[in-house]
Amino acid sequence: MIKKELIEEIKRNNIYTDSVKEALKQAQISHKNQLRDDRNTVLEGHIYPIAFSILKRYPGKDFLEDLVVLALLHDTMEDDDDFDEKSCRKIFNDEVCENVKKLTKDEKTIRSYSGNNENLYELLKYLRNKEYIEDVNDSNEVCRIVKLEDRINNLQSTKKNGTTPQTLRYIIESDTLFHSLAKSIKSFDYMPLLKKEIDRLSS
């Protein structure tokens, strides 16, 4: 998914607003030169595909613009030390910034505790994510949808590679923590998507 195709789809949905334009710009700044484990860029392998999926699943919804803005921004505070809550509020409204903050996790502390022990690192991530997902579950629908889209994209991007600590954590989290989150969304059924990826990685 490239930026040009995404913008064309945004325009087709009549939400190419100043807020969306600013979110596109900030996503480019915050994720510049970042790569995923599969060597795709974060923008083209994660951020843009999530926004595109949302456009396809929720056409005509009155919260579509909010969904796309959050999809573009959901990892910015987490991945960009220069983009914090104060920076966000200079560009976006309070609701947008609160939503981004709600979806932001602190990865650095966990790594400092676990060092090079990957099993411990993944266990600590699971425990932290359990609390985090429970918190997201109590948030607004826009946050819950973007978090589910984030997880679906991460699952789809994960190669079936046996029982690595990360894969095991993804399977367990998705099969437990994300079920209630998926069931809370009435406007789209995420359960089949979750099950498909869980089964693929588990088989």
N, C-alpha and C positions, 0 to 999 in steps of 0.2 A: 504494500500500500504506500503510494507516494503522496506528497502533499498536494500536488495539482489535482489528482483524482479525488482526494478528500474534499478539497475546496469546491470542486464541481458538484459533488453530492450535497454539500452544505448549502450551496446556492439553490439547488433544486428543491431543497426543503425550506427555502426562504428564511434562513436564520443566519445569514452572513452579516452579523451585527458587529458593532464596535467591540463588544465583549468577546465574541468569538475570535475576531481578528487579533485582539490583544492576547487571548489564550494561545492561539497558534504561534504568535511571536514569542511568548514566554516559554512555551514548550521547546521551541528551537534553541533558545538561549540556555535553558536549564539542562537540556539533554544533548547539547552539542558534543559530537565526537564520542558519545557513550555507546558501548557495544554490549550486546547480550552474550550469554554463554555460547549461543549458536553462531556468533559473529555477525548477526544482523545488527543494524543500528537500533537503538532503543526507540527512536522515532518511527522508523519504517516497520519494525518488527513487533512493536507493542502499542505505542501511543496512538498512532494513526489507525491501525486496525481496530482498536477498541472503539474509537470515535466512529469509524465507518460501520461497525456492527450495530452500534446504538442507532445510527441513522436508519439502518435497514429494519431494525426491530421496532422502532417507535415513531414511524412517520406520522406527522400530524398531531402528535401529543403536545399539550400546552407546556410541558416541561422539557421539551426536546432541546431547546437552547441551553438550559441549565445542565442537562446531561452531557452535552457535547463539551461545554466549557469545563466541567469537572473532569471529564475523560481526558482532556488535553492537559489539565493541570494536576491530576491526582498524584503524580510522583515528583512534582517540582520541588516542594519543600524537603522531601526526603533525599533527593539526589543533588540538590543545588544549595550549597551552604550560603550563597549570596542571596537566595530568595527565601526569606523568612516571612513570618506573619506581618511584620511591619511593612516589608516590601510589597507584599500582596495587597495590603489595604490602600496603598498608594495608587494602585491600578484598578482593582476590582472592588465590588461592594462587599459588605460584611458577610452576607450569606455565602457567597462564593468562597471567601477566605476561611470561614468556619468549616465549610465542607471539605476543603483541601486539608485543613488542619486535622479534621476527623479521620481522614484516610492516611495520615502521615505516621510512620513508625520509626523508632530509633533503632537502627541496626548496629551502630558503632559500639554501644554498651555491651551487647551480647557477644560480639567478637572479642572484646577486651576480656570478658570473663572466660571464654572458651579457648582462647589461643588458637592452636592448630588442631585441636581435637574436634573433628567434624561431627562425630556422633553427639558430643556434648553440645556443639553449636546448634545442630538441628533439633535436639531436645529442648534447649532453651528457646529456640524460635517457636517451636510448637506451643510451649507454655505461654510465651508472650502473645502469640497469635490467638490463642484461645480467649484470653482476656480482651484482646483487640477486636476480634470478630463479634464477641458478645456485646461490645460497646457499639460497633457498627450496626448490629442488629436492632439496637434501640434508637438508631438515628433516622433521618428522613429517607424517603424512597429514592431520591436521587443518589444519595451516598450508597445505599444498599445495592442499587442497580449497577453503579460504576464498579463497586467492589466485586460483584459477581462477574462482570465482564472482564475485570482484571484477572480474576482466578481462571476463568475459562480460557483466556488467551495464554496464560502461563502454563496451564495444563496442555493445551494444544501444541505449545512450543517445546514441551518436555519430551525428549526421546525416550523410548522404552529401553531402559538400561538396567534391568534387574532390580536389585535391592540396594541401591545407593542410599545413603542417609537422606538426601534431599528428596529423592523419588518416594521413599517410604513416608516421609513427612507430608508430601503433597497428597498422597493417596489417603492417609489417615485424616488429615485436615479436611480434605474435600468430602470424604465419606461421613464425617461427623459434624464438624463446625459449620460447614457451608450448607448443609441440608436445611436447617431452619431458616437460614438467610434466603435460600432459594424459594422455600415455601411461603415466605412473607411477601413475595412479589406476585401480584394478581394480574398485572398487565402483560406478562410473558412467562411461559413455563420453562424455567432453567433446569429442572430436574433431569430431563433426558440428556441434555448436554453434559451435565455433571457425570451422570451414570456412564455415558459413552466413554468419556476420557478416563474415569476411574477404572472401568473394565479394561480399557486398552493398556493402561499402565500396570494393571494387576495381573493380566494373563501371562 
